[in-house]
Amino acid sequence: MKKILLIALMGILVLNAGCADTTSRARSVFMLLDTSGTYKAEIDKARAIINYLLGTFEPGDSMAVARIDSGSFSEKDIVAKVTFDRRPSVATEQKRLFKTKVDRFITQSKGSAHTDITGGVVQAVQYLNETGAGQKYILIFSDLEEDLAKGHVRDFPLEMAGCQAIALNVTKLRSDNVDPRDYFKRVEGWKKRIEDGGGSWRLLNDLERLDRILET
């Protein structure tokens, strides 16, 4: 009888182990900063967003900040990246160092000749998938006007499964004042690309509501 009960107990334990929720609770954020043309004047607003996010991250969460450059599918465009340690003192120092790198970049950044948003998004997806986080966010701080250098190929489907893309501070271009449809066409075009790739899309222009950025 005891042997039968022992076998039954072992079976229950194995079953429970097999049904365990292995989904990571960690969050991973990749923020793209547009430094092209007149949008460079907006970049200081990104500092407040990054500082807010740093205050919300918990052990195991990851974050990276990269610039949108003429060719953004490159490690050289990553300004700072980190996965926060479980030791509070270490995590605090990581956040301080991260903030220092971002502040230096924002202070010294130079405008780029072109705007490879697609390359930055592809780079972001690669980073987010490598972190193994259960919640993956791409923050696009840009006017969403892509301007590619000659020869760059970006007209391909995006693989966005499991990623949430949030467009922040999408300012209106001078041409948008002439024909507002251009603005909506630009936003809808990116929404379609992200969703066609299996991702989700949100637009958040009200930077007074930073608590809404990482809503699920």
C-alpha positions as CSV (number, residue, x, y, z in Angstrom):
1,M,0.0,0.0,0.0
2,K,2.8,2.4,0.9
3,K,4.5,1.5,-2.3
4,I,1.4,2.4,-4.3
5,L,1.0,5.7,-2.5
6,L,4.7,6.6,-3.1
7,I,4.3,5.9,-6.8
8,A,1.1,8.0,-6.9
9,L,2.8,10.9,-5.1
10,M,5.8,10.8,-7.5
11,G,3.4,10.9,-10.4
12,I,1.7,14.0,-9.0
13,L,5.0,15.7,-8.6
14,V,6.1,14.9,-12.1
15,L,2.7,16.1,-13.5
16,N,3.0,19.4,-11.5
17,A,6.5,19.9,-12.8
18,G,5.4,19.4,-16.3
19,C,2.6,21.9,-15.9
20,A,4.8,24.6,-14.3
21,D,4.6,28.1,-15.8
22,T,8.0,28.6,-17.3
23,T,7.1,32.0,-18.9
24,S,9.7,34.6,-17.9
25,R,8.3,37.5,-15.9
26,A,11.2,39.7,-16.9
27,R,10.7,42.7,-19.1
28,S,13.1,43.8,-21.8
29,V,13.0,47.2,-23.5
30,F,14.9,48.5,-26.5
31,M,14.6,52.2,-27.2
32,L,15.4,53.7,-30.5
33,L,16.3,57.4,-30.6
34,D,16.0,59.4,-33.9
35,T,18.9,61.8,-34.3
36,S,18.2,63.0,-37.9
37,G,17.3,66.4,-39.2
38,T,15.1,68.7,-37.1
39,Y,14.0,65.8,-34.9
40,K,17.4,66.0,-33.1
41,A,16.0,68.9,-31.3
42,E,13.5,66.6,-29.6
43,I,16.0,64.1,-28.2
44,D,16.3,65.8,-24.8
45,K,12.7,64.7,-24.1
46,A,14.0,61.1,-24.4
47,R,16.0,61.6,-21.2
48,A,12.9,61.9,-19.0
49,I,11.5,58.7,-20.5
50,I,14.7,56.8,-19.9
51,N,15.1,58.1,-16.4
52,Y,11.5,57.1,-15.6
53,L,12.0,53.6,-17.0
54,L,15.2,53.1,-15.0
55,G,13.2,53.7,-11.8
56,T,10.7,51.0,-12.7
57,F,13.0,48.2,-13.6
58,E,13.4,45.1,-11.4
59,P,16.1,42.4,-11.1
60,G,16.3,40.4,-14.3
61,D,14.8,43.1,-16.5
62,S,16.9,44.4,-19.4
63,M,17.2,47.6,-21.3
64,A,19.1,49.0,-24.3
65,V,19.1,52.4,-25.9
66,A,20.3,52.9,-29.5
67,R,20.4,55.7,-32.0
68,I,18.6,55.5,-35.3
69,D,21.4,56.2,-37.8
70,S,22.0,56.1,-41.5
71,G,22.5,52.3,-41.1
72,S,21.0,51.2,-37.8
73,F,21.4,47.4,-38.0
74,S,24.7,47.7,-36.2
75,E,26.0,47.1,-32.6
76,K,27.9,50.4,-32.9
77,D,24.6,52.3,-32.6
78,I,23.8,50.8,-29.2
79,V,24.5,53.6,-26.7
80,A,24.0,51.4,-23.5
81,K,22.6,48.0,-22.6
82,V,22.2,46.1,-19.4
83,T,20.4,43.3,-17.5
84,F,19.8,44.3,-14.0
85,D,21.4,42.3,-11.2
86,R,19.4,40.7,-8.3
87,R,21.7,42.4,-5.8
88,P,20.2,45.9,-5.1
89,S,23.6,47.6,-4.7
90,V,24.8,46.3,-8.0
91,A,21.6,47.2,-9.8
92,T,21.8,50.7,-8.4
93,E,25.3,51.1,-9.8
94,Q,24.2,49.6,-13.1
95,K,21.4,52.2,-13.4
96,R,23.8,55.0,-12.5
97,L,26.3,53.9,-15.2
98,F,23.5,53.5,-17.8
99,K,22.2,57.0,-17.1
100,T,25.7,58.4,-17.4
101,K,26.2,56.8,-20.8
102,V,22.8,58.1,-22.1
103,D,23.4,61.6,-20.8
104,R,26.7,61.7,-22.5
105,F,25.2,60.6,-25.8
106,I,22.3,63.1,-25.6
107,T,24.8,65.9,-24.9
108,Q,27.2,65.0,-27.6
109,S,25.0,63.4,-30.3
110,K,25.4,64.6,-33.8
111,G,22.6,64.5,-36.4
112,S,22.6,61.6,-38.9
113,A,22.3,62.1,-42.6
114,H,19.7,59.4,-43.0
115,T,17.1,57.6,-40.9
116,D,17.1,53.8,-41.0
117,I,14.2,53.0,-38.7
118,T,13.7,49.5,-40.1
119,G,17.3,48.5,-39.4
120,G,16.9,49.7,-35.8
121,V,13.7,47.7,-35.4
122,V,15.4,44.5,-36.7
123,Q,18.3,45.1,-34.3
124,A,15.9,45.7,-31.4
125,V,14.0,42.4,-32.1
126,Q,17.3,40.5,-32.1
127,Y,18.3,42.0,-28.8
128,L,14.9,41.4,-27.1
129,N,14.8,37.8,-28.2
130,E,18.3,37.1,-26.9
131,T,17.3,38.4,-23.4
132,G,14.7,35.7,-23.1
133,A,12.3,38.1,-21.4
134,G,8.6,37.3,-21.3
135,Q,7.6,41.0,-22.1
136,K,9.4,42.6,-25.0
137,Y,9.0,46.3,-25.9
138,I,10.4,48.4,-28.7
139,L,10.1,52.1,-28.0
140,I,10.5,54.2,-31.2
141,F,11.3,57.9,-30.4
142,S,10.9,59.3,-33.9
143,D,8.8,61.2,-36.3
144,L,8.6,57.9,-38.2
145,E,9.9,59.4,-41.5
146,E,12.3,56.8,-42.9
147,D,15.0,58.2,-45.2
148,L,17.4,55.4,-46.4
149,A,20.9,55.8,-47.8
150,K,21.3,54.8,-51.4
151,G,21.6,51.0,-51.7
152,H,20.1,50.1,-48.4
153,V,17.4,47.4,-48.7
154,R,14.6,47.6,-46.1
155,D,11.5,46.6,-48.0
156,F,11.1,43.2,-46.4
157,P,8.6,41.8,-43.9
158,L,9.5,42.3,-40.2
159,E,9.5,39.4,-37.7
160,M,7.8,40.9,-34.7
161,A,6.3,38.0,-32.9
162,G,5.9,38.6,-29.2
163,C,7.1,42.2,-29.4
164,Q,5.2,45.4,-28.5
165,A,6.1,48.5,-30.5
166,I,5.3,51.8,-29.0
167,A,5.9,55.0,-31.1
168,L,6.6,58.0,-28.8
169,N,6.5,61.7,-29.5
170,V,5.7,61.3,-33.2
171,T,6.0,64.9,-34.2
172,K,4.4,66.4,-37.3
173,L,6.7,67.4,-40.2
174,R,6.4,70.7,-42.0
175,S,4.8,68.9,-45.0
176,D,2.2,67.4,-42.6
177,N,0.8,71.0,-42.1
178,V,0.2,71.2,-45.9
179,D,-1.5,67.8,-46.0
180,P,-2.3,66.1,-42.6
181,R,-3.0,62.9,-44.5
182,D,0.7,62.4,-44.8
183,Y,1.1,62.2,-41.0
184,F,-1.7,59.6,-40.7
185,K,-0.4,57.6,-43.7
186,R,3.1,57.5,-42.1
187,V,1.7,56.3,-38.7
188,E,-0.6,53.7,-40.3
189,G,2.1,52.4,-42.5
190,W,4.3,51.5,-39.5
191,K,1.3,50.1,-37.7
192,K,0.6,47.8,-40.6
193,R,4.3,46.6,-40.9
194,I,4.5,45.9,-37.2
195,E,1.2,44.0,-37.0
196,D,1.8,42.1,-40.2
197,G,5.0,40.9,-38.6
198,G,3.1,39.5,-35.6
199,G,3.8,42.4,-33.2
200,S,1.5,44.8,-31.5
201,W,1.4,48.6,-32.0
202,R,0.6,51.6,-29.9
203,L,1.1,55.4,-30.4
204,L,1.8,57.5,-27.3
205,N,2.4,61.2,-27.9
206,D,1.4,62.4,-24.4
207,L,4.7,62.3,-22.6
208,E,3.0,63.5,-19.4
209,R,1.6,59.9,-19.0
210,L,4.9,58.0,-18.8
211,D,3.2,55.4,-16.6
212,R,1.3,54.2,-19.7
213,I,4.4,53.3,-21.7
214,L,4.8,49.7,-20.6
215,E,1.1,48.9,-20.2
216,T,0.3,45.3,-21.3
